[in-house]
Amino acid sequence: MIGKGKASWSFAAVLALGIGACGEPRGRASPPVSAEAARQEAQAPVVASPPAPGAVAGQPSPAAAAPQGAIDAGQLRARLTAAFSGFEHVPDKAELLALAPADQLTPALWGLWQDASTRQIIRANALLSLRFFPSSQVQAWFEQLLADPATPPTVRRPLAKAYGFAFGVGALAMLGQQLDHAEPHTRDSAARALGAIADPRARALLEKRLAVEAEPFVRQTLQKLLGKPAGAP
């Protein structure tokens, strides 16, 4: 077994040789490093930097763990616009929170949706991303759009799913209304949103709709969600 002193000396000597191999600027020669100097340097104690105030050993300091503060509204809008401009990836909740705190993201996302001069894909992504930040205000916004007959089906359908995702049992009443919507694809989306809510009242709404649903593909969705074979009443 190699002695502790010899191992320390060997490490220091290799380190000195490695540094020397990197070369020095021309015109300056590196002074030779004696074996004794290398040994003393290797045995010198390592002094750790003092922890930050309030830090706990083994955990990140409060400064490192602190959430990002509010940023300029214009800068946040530019960041969100860039993030939602892609076709292959839409930011998830964690990626959005890396841009700004939730209380700043909510009005910024709604503002993007309301801006008719913004590209539709960006507006839609902003609107649907509000599902990650459920609040009474977001619920009111979603219900306003779902209840408005002027809301386009291409917006209403994914919004129904986002609404159910965000509010669960709190979304049952509005999703029940969408389940009776005149547009069959909206009914299908509402059914899928209800099917993701683990509550007997959601199942009861699906059962009720199945009894009167005439559109074949919507009936198929309802039967699948209820665990019934095709053609079942």
C-alpha positions as a printed Julia matrix, in Angstrom:
233×3 Matrix{Float64}:
   0.0    0.0     0.0
   1.39   3.39   -0.96
   1.98   5.72    1.94
  -0.13   8.82    2.34
   2.87  11.19    2.04
   4.17   9.46   -1.07
   0.71   9.48   -2.71
   0.34  13.21   -2.04
   3.83  13.87   -3.46
   3.09  11.8    -6.58
  -0.18  13.67   -7.22
   1.51  17.05   -6.8
   4.36  16.07   -9.11
   1.97  14.92  -11.83
  -0.04  18.12  -11.42
   3.13  20.21  -11.77
   4.17  18.31  -14.9
   0.69  18.73  -16.41
   0.7   22.48  -15.84
   4.17  22.74  -17.3
   3.04  20.87  -20.44
   0.42  23.56  -21.15
   3.23  26.02  -21.86
   3.88  29.58  -20.79
   3.75  32.77  -22.85
   6.87  33.21  -24.94
   9.64  35.12  -23.27
   8.72  33.84  -19.79
  10.21  30.64  -18.46
   8.44  28.71  -15.72
  10.58  28.34  -12.58
  11.43  24.75  -11.69
   9.26  23.17   -9.02
  11.23  21.23   -6.43
   9.93  17.96   -5.07
   9.88  19.42   -1.53
   7.81  22.47   -2.61
   5.36  20.24   -4.44
   5.01  18.0    -1.38
   4.31  20.96    0.94
   1.74  22.4    -1.46
  -0.08  19.09   -1.77
  -0.27  18.75    2.05
  -1.57  22.27    2.63
  -5.1   22.3     4.1
  -7.95  23.34    1.81
  -9.92  26.27    3.24
 -13.59  26.14    2.29
 -15.5   29.32    1.58
 -17.88  30.27    4.41
 -21.55  29.39    3.76
 -23.95  32.12    2.75
 -26.11  33.53    5.55
 -29.01  31.19    6.27
 -27.56  28.33    4.22
 -27.91  24.74    5.42
 -25.14  22.23    4.88
 -25.82  20.03    1.86
 -28.53  22.33    0.53
 -28.42  25.21   -1.95
 -28.13  28.65   -0.47
 -31.31  30.76   -0.21
 -29.96  33.03   -2.94
 -29.55  30.11   -5.35
 -32.99  28.67   -4.54
 -34.88  31.95   -4.67
 -37.5   32.14   -7.43
 -37.0   34.52  -10.3
 -38.44  37.95   -9.65
 -40.83  39.89  -11.82
 -39.53  41.1   -15.15
 -40.57  43.89  -17.47
 -43.96  43.2   -19.06
 -42.67  43.94  -22.56
 -39.71  41.62  -22.08
 -41.97  38.84  -20.81
 -44.29  39.25  -23.77
 -41.35  38.94  -26.14
 -40.15  35.79  -24.36
 -43.6   34.19  -24.45
 -44.05  35.08  -28.11
 -40.76  33.38  -28.95
 -41.58  30.35  -26.79
 -44.98  29.83  -28.43
 -43.79  30.36  -32.0
 -42.59  26.78  -32.49
 -44.68  24.04  -34.07
 -42.93  21.02  -32.58
 -42.76  22.06  -28.94
 -44.99  24.04  -26.6
 -43.49  25.05  -23.23
 -44.69  23.11  -20.21
 -45.36  24.57  -16.77
 -41.76  24.33  -15.59
 -40.47  26.07  -18.71
 -43.0   28.86  -18.33
 -42.14  29.37  -14.66
 -38.5   29.72  -15.69
 -39.55  32.86  -17.57
 -41.5   34.6   -14.81
 -43.52  33.98  -11.61
 -47.03  32.57  -11.97
 -48.73  35.79  -10.86
 -47.05  37.63  -13.72
 -47.53  34.87  -16.28
 -51.32  34.72  -15.88
 -52.15  38.25  -17.12
 -49.38  38.05  -19.73
 -50.81  34.84  -21.21
 -54.33  36.25  -21.26
 -53.06  39.45  -22.84
 -51.43  37.48  -25.66
 -54.68  35.62  -26.28
 -56.65  38.85  -26.5
 -54.26  40.48  -28.97
 -55.87  39.91  -32.37
 -52.73  41.19  -34.11
 -50.72  38.23  -32.77
 -50.4   35.02  -34.8
 -53.21  32.58  -34.03
 -50.86  29.74  -33.03
 -49.25  31.98  -30.41
 -52.62  33.17  -29.13
 -53.94  29.61  -28.84
 -50.82  28.34  -27.08
 -50.99  31.23  -24.62
 -54.66  30.58  -23.87
 -54.27  26.85  -23.33
 -51.18  27.36  -21.15
 -53.38  29.08  -18.59
 -54.46  25.57  -17.55
 -51.19  25.31  -15.63
 -52.16  28.24  -13.4
 -55.75  27.59  -12.25
 -57.37  30.41  -10.31
 -60.81  31.92  -10.0
 -59.81  34.48  -12.62
 -58.6   31.86  -15.1
 -61.76  29.83  -14.49
 -63.9   32.9   -15.24
 -61.95  33.52  -18.47
 -62.33  29.91  -19.61
 -66.05  29.83  -18.82
 -66.58  33.15  -20.6
 -65.12  31.7   -23.8
 -66.89  28.35  -23.51
 -70.26  30.05  -22.97
 -69.79  32.5   -25.84
 -71.46  31.2   -29.05
 -68.95  33.24  -31.08
 -65.98  31.21  -29.81
 -64.68  29.24  -32.82
 -64.95  25.44  -32.57
 -61.18  25.17  -33.15
 -60.72  27.13  -29.92
 -63.64  25.66  -27.99
 -62.6   22.03  -28.41
 -59.08  22.19  -26.95
 -60.28  24.74  -24.39
 -62.83  22.25  -23.04
 -60.02  19.78  -22.38
 -57.8   22.47  -20.83
 -60.7   23.57  -18.63
 -61.28  20.05  -17.35
 -57.54  19.57  -16.76
 -57.31  22.76  -14.74
 -60.43  22.57  -12.59
 -61.45  18.92  -12.34
 -64.73  18.48  -10.44
 -65.14  22.26  -10.5
 -65.54  22.0   -14.26
 -68.4   19.48  -14.27
 -71.27  21.93  -14.75
 -69.74  23.76  -17.71
 -68.48  20.55  -19.34
 -71.97  19.11  -18.96
 -73.27  22.06  -20.99
 -70.6   21.5   -23.64
 -71.61  17.86  -23.79
 -74.96  19.07  -25.19
 -73.38  21.48  -27.68
 -74.76  21.46  -31.23
 -71.3   20.87  -32.74
 -70.4   17.15  -32.44
 -66.64  17.66  -32.15
 -67.24  19.94  -29.19
 -69.34  17.21  -27.57
 -66.54  14.74  -28.22
 -63.96  17.03  -26.59
 -66.23  17.66  -23.59
 -66.73  13.91  -23.21
 -62.99  13.29  -23.21
 -62.48  16.04  -20.63
 -65.15  14.48  -18.4
 -63.64  11.04  -18.88
 -60.39  12.29  -17.33
 -62.18  13.4   -14.14
 -62.39  10.62  -11.57
 -65.77  11.46  -10.09
 -69.1    9.57  -10.23
 -70.85  12.77  -11.37
 -68.64  12.91  -14.45
 -69.59   9.35  -15.34
 -73.26  10.13  -14.8
 -73.03  12.97  -17.34
 -71.43  10.63  -19.87
 -74.14   8.02  -19.3
 -76.83  10.62  -19.78
 -75.32  11.82  -23.05
 -74.86   8.31  -24.4
 -78.58   7.68  -24.05
 -79.38  10.43  -26.57
 -76.21  10.78  -28.68
 -76.82  10.13  -32.38
 -73.4   10.96  -33.88
 -71.52   7.65  -34.37
 -68.02   8.89  -33.54
 -69.24  10.68  -30.4
 -71.12   7.55  -29.31
 -67.94   5.55  -29.82
 -66.01   7.98  -27.6
 -68.69   7.8   -24.9
 -68.77   4.0   -24.97
 -65.0    3.78  -24.75
 -64.86   6.19  -21.82
 -67.58   4.27  -20.02
 -65.94   0.91  -20.74
 -68.89  -0.31  -22.79
 -68.64  -2.34  -26.01
 -69.5   -0.71  -29.31
 -73.26  -0.81  -29.99
 -74.15  -0.84  -26.3
 -77.08   1.4   -25.33
